[in-house]
């Protein structure tokens, strides 16, 4: 009983310290990664939305790596945004 209680307290303290020290950095890294993926897909498949940047040969070479992300990318790209999205 006491052992379970101590483990629960230890886990709770670990989560609190994680939230205080690391959580903001992790969220920033996740946002940066998302932005980089968004730009990569825009560069490789920009002609889907009317922005041809790369020659079609290179886009076709990269296509097998990008296909799983196309639907979510198009949804993110065409999503309506307001000023609160830019601040957060």
Secondary structure, DSSP 8 states (H G I E B T S, - for coil): -HHHHHHHHHHHHHHHHHHHHTHHHHHHHHHHHHHHHHHHHHHHHGGGTT---S-HHHHHHHHHHHGGGHHHHHHHHHS---HHHHH-
